[in-house]
Amino acid sequence: MTLEQIAAYVRGNVEPLTDRIYGNSYRVAAHLKDGTYLPCMVLQSKRAQVDLALRRFKELRWKRSQYESVVESFVSAGSRVADYQLREVEVSPFAWPLDILRQIHGETRMGWTAFVVEMRDGTMHSYGTPFNFQFFEFPANYSHANIAKIHSGMTHSPTRGLEPYSLSASKEHRPGERSRFSPVILASLTSTPDLSCRFRRSMQHHLIS
């Protein structure tokens, strides 16, 4: 796929996530030319990122300590995949539809939101995430088509069932269960007019049970 074909594909096939600062972003899976498969990548606007960087640099040019940290965040924080490394993109299996994501809300504790996914077969699966909601893992043999309802701010206890999230309730989950997550990767296409290919690694969306 050419960069123009990638841009046309994501606009025609991928639900955009809107952001008042960065504009639209598109959640995809990507195949690189070296054979690497990245299941969770976000394509964002290059222009919006450049404009934001220039504005922040100007605002903080006389505040040296803040200026350097902001420059660092734009220049060296995170990771990037060059657009010429992309072979093709497709819909990510970990990108939940927006109508489901909108059911996740609130802050269960500082910087953290817990919720429970109720499947159509009646099973319950506890999740936890910070504020980035781009991708979530599914339990084996499930997809977003199996989701019946989201219980935001809740957790599911094997002994007590569905209940409001608390630290004591969360301790009931074995530590190993918290290690099950989907890798989140952010990317942006650099030479298309509107999309840029920035890559960010974020292992933060946990399937707890």
C-alpha angles and dihedrals in degrees: 000000000000119000089255090053091049091051091048092047096052093046091051101040111024127073108235122231108219125219126178091220105036099027121217121356127190125214113217145150115240138206114207125211091250090059097260115144118210109190097189118043131146123209114208139179114280092199093054092051093048092048091049092049093050092048093049092046090053094046094051102034092114095043100075102186093048092041093057093049092050092048088050092052092054099038109035110009118105125355136282138208115211113237092235089063092064118100099174143333134217140177110295115240088216097055106103117208116265094243088062095043091053089062089064108084146141132044113272091190132348108311093350137095124192124197141162126228113214112202126211089251090060098254119136126217123189121218136181130194144162118234098295109092102173100118139013132185122240126220113253115290094011133108135177088274087069094057114110101171145351119227103200118204091016138108131199120235120200088220104032102030123215114004141150112283117263135160091247091052092048091056089067089074116086114247091240091061091064092061092069107099141132117247112248117212126183122202141170132197110236105195103042116095096246110010126068129190112232119159123209126177114217122165096184114113107091129197099207100186 
